[in-house]
């Protein structure tokens, strides 16, 4: 069945089957960026989790002490392997997967949707999408996603730091679900949002550095170079990885200290003041090399996987 459009002479279908199919296609196109974001994030996290494990241990070692030789990432990795074998480098991987299934799914999916909306708005005003639009989309997507995914962050830090305690004091979490249930039972449900404030700010800083600079760099390389599509993605991912590391590491440091548990700090500001006073301001950037080695490959893998999946689906 169809109706004649008297203005254009075009036939508009009113078949319920066609309408349902059209609606399902539209819904799938809206959902796709979220699925691609989560899937690519999980793949990237599986590859770089050992580096993240070393980064967390580096941030927790030497808390409250200004002096003392900082351990090297290689020393920390050796200690982890000596304590629990090579599988120790993958402690907390279930929490990392949950984090990507929530955080990466939301931040990349929301960034895509926000950017599409801003692009439509910019086109309607007769201008092209700019860096300010990309920054706005990345900051909003990162903040919303981090607020939702904070329990997974708490579970990840608890599982990764558990091996630093004396054996008799270790919780020995079986999985991220076990960790979250036990934290909620012993410390209250609110403890699952411990460190949420620095986590949200860190996510906004990371998303801004990663996605805004990736998107802007990719656009620049396309216009001004003859690089292949893959080379452009890799180069833009590297740029995004560096700025993501630079902007977000201090907040990542604070969130790690707060989500470790205990009552050493009253909040983010108290933690920051005590770190500056007792350990020095440069402590916020301890392990920058390790952090960059964690962020840059994760950025490259995530964005290359996402780009290739999207390209394949478009074809």
C-alpha positions as CSV (number, residue, x, y, z in Angstrom):
1,X,0.0,0.0,0.0
2,X,1.2,3.5,-0.8
3,X,0.1,7.1,-0.7
4,X,0.7,9.6,-3.5
5,X,2.7,12.7,-2.3
6,X,0.8,15.5,-4.2
7,X,3.7,17.9,-3.8
8,X,6.4,15.8,-5.5
9,X,4.6,13.0,-7.1
10,X,6.7,10.6,-5.0
11,X,5.1,7.5,-3.5
12,X,5.6,7.1,0.2
13,X,5.4,3.5,1.4
14,X,3.0,2.8,4.4
15,X,3.7,-1.0,4.4
16,X,4.2,-1.8,8.1
17,X,6.9,-4.4,7.2
18,X,8.9,-1.8,5.2
19,X,8.5,0.7,8.0
20,X,9.6,-1.8,10.6
21,X,12.7,-2.7,8.6
22,X,13.5,1.0,8.1
23,X,13.2,1.6,11.8
24,X,15.4,-1.4,12.6
25,X,18.1,-0.2,10.2
26,X,18.0,3.3,11.7
27,X,18.3,1.8,15.3
28,X,21.2,-0.4,14.2
29,X,23.1,2.6,12.7
30,X,22.7,4.5,16.0
31,X,23.8,1.5,18.0
32,X,26.8,0.5,15.8
33,X,29.3,3.2,17.1
34,X,28.7,1.9,20.7
35,X,29.3,-1.8,19.7
36,X,32.4,-0.9,17.6
37,X,33.8,1.3,20.5
38,X,33.4,-1.4,23.1
39,X,34.7,-4.2,20.9
40,X,37.8,-2.3,19.8
41,X,38.4,-1.2,23.4
42,X,38.4,-4.7,24.7
43,X,40.8,-5.9,22.0
44,X,43.2,-3.0,22.8
45,X,43.0,-3.6,26.6
46,X,43.8,-7.3,26.2
47,X,47.0,-6.3,24.3
48,X,48.3,-3.7,26.7
49,X,47.0,-4.8,30.1
50,X,50.5,-5.8,31.5
51,X,51.7,-2.3,30.8
52,X,48.7,-0.9,32.7
53,X,49.4,-3.3,35.6
54,X,53.0,-2.0,35.9
55,X,51.7,1.7,35.7
56,X,49.3,1.2,38.6
57,X,52.0,-0.4,40.8
58,X,54.4,2.5,40.0
59,X,51.8,5.0,41.1
60,X,51.1,3.2,44.4
61,X,54.8,2.5,45.3
62,X,56.4,5.1,47.6
63,X,53.1,6.7,48.7
64,X,53.9,9.4,51.3
65,X,57.7,9.5,50.7
66,X,59.4,12.3,48.9
67,X,62.9,10.6,48.9
68,X,64.0,7.3,47.7
69,X,64.9,5.8,44.4
70,X,62.0,5.3,42.1
71,X,61.7,1.8,40.9
72,X,61.9,1.3,37.1
73,X,59.0,-0.2,35.2
74,X,61.2,-3.2,34.4
75,X,61.9,-3.8,38.2
76,X,58.2,-3.6,38.9
77,X,57.4,-6.1,36.1
78,X,60.0,-8.5,37.4
79,X,58.5,-8.3,40.9
80,X,55.0,-9.0,39.6
81,X,56.2,-12.1,37.6
82,X,58.3,-13.3,40.6
83,X,55.3,-13.1,42.9
84,X,52.6,-14.6,40.7
85,X,54.2,-15.7,37.4
86,X,53.4,-14.2,34.1
87,X,49.7,-14.5,34.8
88,X,50.3,-11.8,37.5
89,X,50.6,-9.3,34.7
90,X,47.0,-10.0,33.8
91,X,45.6,-9.5,37.3
92,X,42.3,-7.7,37.1
93,X,41.8,-8.4,33.4
94,X,38.1,-9.2,34.0
95,X,37.7,-5.8,35.5
96,X,39.5,-4.2,32.6
97,X,37.2,-6.0,30.2
98,X,34.1,-4.8,32.1
99,X,35.6,-1.3,32.1
100,X,35.9,-1.3,28.3
101,X,32.5,-2.9,27.9
102,X,31.0,0.1,29.7
103,X,33.5,3.0,29.4
104,X,34.8,2.5,25.9
105,X,31.4,1.6,24.6
106,X,29.9,4.8,26.0
107,X,32.8,7.2,25.3
108,X,33.4,6.2,21.6
109,X,29.7,5.7,20.9
110,X,28.7,9.0,22.5
111,X,31.6,10.9,20.8
112,X,30.4,9.6,17.4
113,X,26.8,10.6,18.1
114,X,27.7,14.0,19.5
115,X,30.1,14.7,16.6
116,X,27.4,13.8,14.1
117,X,24.9,16.2,15.8
118,X,27.5,19.0,15.9
119,X,28.4,18.4,12.2
120,X,24.7,18.7,11.2
121,X,24.4,21.9,13.2
122,X,27.6,23.3,11.7
123,X,26.4,22.4,8.2
124,X,23.1,24.2,8.9
125,X,25.0,27.3,9.8
126,X,27.2,27.2,6.7
127,X,30.5,26.2,8.3
128,X,32.6,23.2,8.6
129,X,33.2,21.1,11.8
130,X,36.0,22.7,13.8
131,X,38.4,21.8,16.7
132,X,36.1,23.4,19.2
133,X,33.3,21.0,18.1
134,X,35.5,18.0,18.5
135,X,36.7,19.2,21.9
136,X,33.1,19.7,23.1
137,X,32.1,16.2,21.9
138,X,35.1,14.5,23.4
139,X,34.8,16.2,26.8
140,X,31.1,15.4,27.1
141,X,31.5,11.8,26.0
142,X,34.4,11.1,28.3
143,X,32.7,12.6,31.4
144,X,29.4,10.8,31.0
145,X,31.1,7.5,30.2
146,X,33.4,7.7,33.2
147,X,30.6,8.5,35.6
148,X,28.7,5.4,34.5
149,X,31.8,3.1,34.5
150,X,33.4,4.1,37.8
151,X,32.6,0.8,39.6
152,X,34.6,-1.1,37.0
153,X,37.5,1.3,37.7
154,X,37.3,0.6,41.4
155,X,37.3,-3.1,40.8
156,X,40.3,-2.9,38.4
157,X,42.4,-0.9,40.9
158,X,41.5,-3.2,43.8
159,X,42.5,-6.3,41.9
160,X,45.7,-4.8,40.5
161,X,46.9,-3.5,43.9
162,X,45.8,-6.5,45.9
163,X,49.2,-8.3,45.2
164,X,51.1,-5.4,46.9
165,X,49.6,-6.3,50.3
166,X,51.1,-8.9,52.7
167,X,49.7,-12.4,51.8
168,X,47.6,-12.6,55.0
169,X,45.9,-9.2,54.1
170,X,45.1,-10.0,50.5
171,X,41.5,-10.2,49.4
172,X,42.3,-12.6,46.5
173,X,39.4,-11.6,44.4
174,X,38.2,-14.3,42.1
175,X,36.8,-12.0,39.5
176,X,35.6,-8.4,39.0
177,X,32.1,-9.4,40.1
178,X,33.5,-10.9,43.3
179,X,35.5,-7.7,43.9
180,X,32.5,-5.4,43.4
181,X,30.2,-7.5,45.6
182,X,32.7,-7.6,48.4
183,X,33.5,-3.9,48.2
184,X,29.8,-3.0,48.3
185,X,29.2,-5.4,51.3
186,X,32.1,-4.3,53.4
187,X,32.3,-0.6,52.5
188,X,28.9,0.2,51.2
189,X,27.6,0.8,47.6
190,X,28.9,4.3,47.6
191,X,32.5,2.9,47.7
192,X,31.9,1.8,44.1
193,X,32.0,5.4,43.1
194,X,35.1,6.1,45.2
195,X,37.4,8.5,43.3
196,X,34.6,9.3,40.8
197,X,35.5,13.0,40.6
198,X,39.1,12.5,39.4
199,X,38.0,9.6,37.3
200,X,35.5,11.8,35.4
201,X,38.0,14.7,35.1
202,X,40.7,12.2,34.0
203,X,38.3,10.7,31.4
204,X,37.5,14.2,30.1
205,X,41.2,15.1,29.8
206,X,42.0,11.8,28.2
207,X,39.1,11.9,25.7
208,X,40.0,15.5,24.9
209,X,43.6,14.7,24.2
210,X,42.8,11.4,22.4
211,X,39.7,11.9,20.3
212,X,39.8,15.6,19.7
213,X,43.5,15.6,18.6
214,X,43.0,12.3,16.7
215,X,40.1,13.7,14.8
216,X,41.8,17.0,14.1
217,X,45.1,15.4,13.1
218,X,43.4,12.9,10.8
219,X,41.6,15.8,9.1
220,X,44.8,17.7,8.7
221,X,46.8,14.7,7.3
222,X,44.0,14.0,4.8
223,X,44.1,17.5,3.5
224,X,47.8,18.2,3.5
225,X,49.6,14.9,2.9
226,X,49.5,12.0,0.5
227,X,49.7,9.4,3.2
228,X,47.7,6.2,2.9
229,X,44.6,5.8,5.0
230,X,46.3,3.3,7.4
231,X,49.3,5.6,7.8
232,X,47.1,8.6,8.6
233,X,45.2,6.6,11.2
234,X,48.5,5.4,12.9
235,X,50.0,8.9,12.8
236,X,46.9,10.6,14.1
237,X,46.5,7.9,16.8
238,X,50.1,8.7,18.0
239,X,49.3,12.4,18.2
240,X,46.1,11.6,20.2
241,X,48.0,9.2,22.5
242,X,50.6,11.8,23.4
243,X,48.2,14.5,24.3
244,X,45.9,12.1,26.1
245,X,48.8,11.0,28.3
246,X,50.0,14.5,29.0
247,X,46.6,15.9,30.0
248,X,45.2,12.9,31.9
249,X,48.2,11.4,33.9
250,X,47.9,13.7,37.0
251,X,44.2,12.8,37.3
252,X,44.9,9.2,36.6
253,X,47.5,9.3,39.4
254,X,44.9,10.8,41.9
255,X,42.2,8.3,41.0
256,X,44.5,5.4,41.5
257,X,45.5,6.6,44.9
258,X,41.9,7.1,45.9
259,X,40.5,3.9,44.5
260,X,43.1,1.8,46.2
261,X,40.9,1.9,49.3
262,X,41.6,2.9,52.9
263,X,41.3,6.2,54.6
264,X,44.6,7.9,53.7
265,X,42.9,10.7,51.9
266,X,39.6,12.7,52.5
267,X,39.1,13.3,48.8
268,X,40.8,14.4,45.5
269,X,41.9,17.8,46.8
270,X,43.2,16.4,50.1
271,X,45.1,13.7,48.1
272,X,46.6,16.3,45.7
273,X,47.7,18.6,48.6
274,X,49.3,15.7,50.5
275,X,51.1,14.4,47.4
276,X,52.6,17.8,46.7
277,X,53.6,18.3,50.3
278,X,55.0,14.9,51.0
279,X,56.2,13.7,47.6
280,X,56.7,16.7,45.4
281,X,54.6,17.9,42.4
282,X,56.7,15.9,39.9
283,X,55.2,12.7,41.5
284,X,52.0,13.3,39.5
285,X,54.1,12.5,36.4
286,X,55.9,9.5,37.8
287,X,55.8,6.7,35.2
288,X,54.9,9.0,32.3
289,X,56.9,6.8,29.9
290,X,55.0,3.7,31.1
291,X,51.7,5.6,31.0
292,X,52.4,6.8,27.4
293,X,53.4,3.2,26.4
294,X,50.0,2.2,27.8
295,X,47.9,5.0,26.3
296,X,49.6,5.3,22.8
297,X,49.3,1.6,21.8
298,X,45.8,1.4,23.3
299,X,44.8,4.5,21.2
300,X,46.4,3.2,18.1
301,X,44.8,-0.3,18.4
302,X,41.4,1.0,19.4
303,X,41.1,3.6,16.7
304,X,42.6,1.4,13.9
305,X,40.2,-1.5,14.8
306,X,37.3,0.9,15.0
307,X,38.2,2.6,11.7
308,X,38.6,-0.8,9.9
309,X,35.3,-2.2,11.3
310,X,33.5,1.0,10.3
311,X,35.0,0.9,6.8
312,X,34.1,-2.8,6.3
313,X,30.6,-2.2,7.4
314,X,30.2,0.8,5.1
315,X,31.4,-1.3,2.2
